[in-house]
Each structure stands twice: as structure tokens, then as C-alpha cells.
Amino acid sequence: MSKVIMIQGTMSNAGKSLIAAGLCRIFKQDGYRVAPFKSQNMALNSYITKEGLEMGRAQVMQAEAAGIEPSVHMNPILLKPTNDVGSQVIVNGEVLGNMSARDYFTYKKKLIPDICKAFQELEKQADIIVIEGAGSPAEINLKKDDIVNMGMAKLVDAPVLLVGDIDRGGVFAQLLGTLMLLEEEEKERVKGLIINKFRGDKTILDPGIEMLEERGNVKVTGVVPYMQLSIEDEDSLSAQLENKETGLIDLAVIRLPRISNFTDFNVFEQLPDVSVRYVTSVKELGNPDMILIPGSKNTIGDLQWMRQNGLEAKIKKLSGQIPIWGICGGYQMLGMSIEDPYGVEQSCKEIRGMELLPEHTVLMPEKTRKQVSGTFYDFEGLFAPLSGKEYSGYEIHMGKTQEIRNLVGDMQNARNKTENVYGSYVHGVFDQGSIAEDIVRILAKRKGISWEAKEHYDYAAFKELQYDRLADGLRAHMDMEYVYSILREAKISCDWER
């Protein structure tokens, strides 16, 4: 049996994912085999494993912190919102289908055996499993059929650390209010409280901590400072989308309503004097050095949104002046047309594309999921220096794209069709080697300025450093001796009735 511990939060964006990742790193550093787990994740950023299965990126990040290969067993259920009231439901890495929120709510208890099986697979390889909850355990309208917070904690008999976000204000009300709304059995599972994202002099906070422990009858296990880290956490990514600052080299990412896998552009954010801005209007777009159109969970709907708010017309105009690069759904939008004969997106049967690439996409019921690697085709125009560069990443899309003139058979490689317009199905295409640096260097030269990184940028090494910094921060500000003392041996029963 593995030892288990669970991280729950008072709300979304409290910092559960990073606390869980930090604990994964600490346990790894201390010599244990550790694995992350989240029974149900709702996110538009996903990842494809070596087996071609789909999972949430938060658990991929935590697996990296734990120093192990991501596995779909770490996230058996993934919900990818398709609209405001429905999601694509992915179970064990494969698409089950689209469901409304109400339909999924009544169905999800049937997935408990899948959760149990995934967890038991992790137990075969891990000494410690760090479980992450979702949202808040005090959502009283959802508690009856909960499978991700206290329901999950009960399933494996996990002790719980409850995280509150002091940066948003009202952290004492967050923590005490959550405890008050828990049933007595659930409250007994909460073995520690964590005040997260603290700034300032902790001694000023100490009287509040004493009152919190007295009224909540739960130990405050740590006061974790606000740490400036660059880690692909779902919560931090949502804040990342608000960036509007302009750098020496300015990259504008279209913030589509159903944007997905925008982690593709994180590598650029780590380069000096480079800004990555997420824009929603022509006014915000301004005059960037390059426009990036990301993936989408509703490609036709998001293209219609760009058409209605004027972004499409502005991008087409700028395509004669600056490079445009589309990834996955963004790549599909750049073509001549998108056809949906099977009702995959349930919006319209066919729509005219942006007509910047001579390609036609047909949305298919079967999802393409695979890891890929290769070299760029021979580019023309601005990015010709990228020709022959090696790349690696993964594909995840519902469509098949064909080059209308049938000149190119392999669609997975990014390539140039006009002087300034590029497209690729590959997520992570900018991450390997010096590709991101080369792109920035080319854009700088085009502006007549000199740009060089101080040293060669290794994205993988950079992420390792970030995980170590996260672990150092938690060790310094959490009672790790107490955390070890509350680890509990997992007990799991798939026949458990709520």
C-alpha cells in the first residue's frame, strides 16, 4: 500500500496544484518514489502520453516535479469544456463523448471503478501518492456525488491539507468557512491548514493564526510566501492570460474564448526582453512582431468570434507585414475552409477559413493523439533559417487537414505556405533546442535591432530549477516533519456507497 496525502483548497486558484507539485518534489528529493493523482480535472490544456492517451497538464507538471514519466493513471477523468454548459469527457485518456453538465453530474458515479483502477496502478509504482482536489470541498450542491474532493479522500482514506489564498483577501473566512460547511467526518480528515501566497511580515499574521487554530481546531501547517516561479500550473496559467505588457520583441497570442494548450508559448516568456500578450480585440492587438493563434476546443466557434470582432480582418491585413503562426485549431483556422460533416462541434456544417493557407480541414469524430518528432521543412521567407531544425511534441486534434494542391503529404510538420504565414499541428513545437531563440533573433533582426540570450536557454533545465525552488520554499515555510507524520496508508473500496 502506498502512503497518501491530499491537497484541497478553499477555492479555485488557491494554489493546490503547486503545493502538490512541491510536495512531490520534496518526497522525490528525500528518496521516495512519488506520483501525483487527480481523479477528475477540468482544463483546456492537455497532454498526450507516449501511449497516445490524453491527460491534464497539471498532473504532467506534477509528474515532472516527481521525476517520473506522465501517465494517464494520474488523471483518469479529464473534462474539456466545449461551451458554457458542456464538456468533452475523457476517461482513461480516450474520449467518452460530449455531455452537458447535468448529464455528467448524474453519470459520474459510474466512473468510480475507473478512478479506483487508475489509483491502484499508481500504487504499484509509488511509495507516496500526492492527491489534488478540485475547486472547493464545501460546494454543498455538489457534495452528494463528489468524486474529486472529500469523496476521493474517503475512497482512499487520505489525510487532507486545506489551502487558502491570502493574496485574494479573507483567508481566515475562507478556511474557517470551509471547515464549518464540512460534515464532521470530513472535518476530521483535515489535518492541517496552509495559508498560501503570503506577502509581508509573518509576525503581524501570528495573532490571526492563533485564533484560526483555536476556532478551527486544526493546526496551521505552513504560511507559504508568494513565490515568483515559472511553472505550468493551471491556476498560474489563467493569471498569465492577463499579461498586456509590451517587450522589445512583442508576441501577441489571440485569446480565443475556448483557447487550449496555450502552454505552447511559455518558452518565449522566459527569454529576455520578450513579451507574450494575450489579446481579445483589435485595440489590444496593436502592432506586434508576430501573431500566434493557439489551439481551440471549438475551432469553428472561435473563428466566428474572430470574424465578428474584427480580429480576423486585422490579422489578414497584418499577414502581409508580420509573421502569423497557427497551432492546432489556429492552424485549421488559417486554411481555406473547415468542414464539420459529423457534428463534432455542433455549430455549423462548414465555414470559410481565413484563407491564408491553401488547405482544407474536415473535423472527424476520432481524435488524433500521438507524440511526434521530426525536422522542419525547407521554409521560405522570414523563417528560412529554421529549415531542417529538429522539433518534438504531440498532436491532439479532431480534424484532418489536406493541402489543396496535394504538394505535401505529411501534415504534422510546421511549414510555410506564403512568405509570412505558418502552421503546425504540433504542440510544443517551439520548445526544443534553440527554436524559440532563433525565432526571436530573426524577429529582432527584422526590426533592425540586436538580440541575444545571455546564454543558451535550456527549457527543460529551467523547469527543473523551478521545481527545486518550489521545494525549497515549501521546506522553509511548512512543517515537513508534521506533514510526514500525517501520511496515511491508502485504503480503497470501489464499492463504497455515499
Secondary structure by P-SEA (a helix, b strand, c coil): cccbbbbbcccccccaaaaaaaaaaaaaaaccbbbbbbcccccccccccccbbbbbaaaaaaaaaaccccccccccbbbbbcccccccccccccccccccaaaaaaccccaaaaaaaaaaaaaacccbbbbbbccccccccccccccccaaaaaacbbbbbbbbbccccaaaaaaaaaaaaccaaaaaacccccccccccccccaaaaaaaaaaaacccccccccccccccccaaaaaaaaaccccccbbbbbccccccccccccccccccccbbbbbbccccccccccbbbbbbbccaaaaaaaaaaaaaaaaaaaacccbbbbbcaaaaaaaccccccccccccccccccccccccbbbbbbcbbbbbbbccccccccccccccccbbbbbcccccccccccccccccccbbbbccccbbbbcccccccccaaaaaaaaaaaaaacbbbbccccccaaaaaaaaaaaaaaaaaaccaaaaaaaacccbbbbccccc
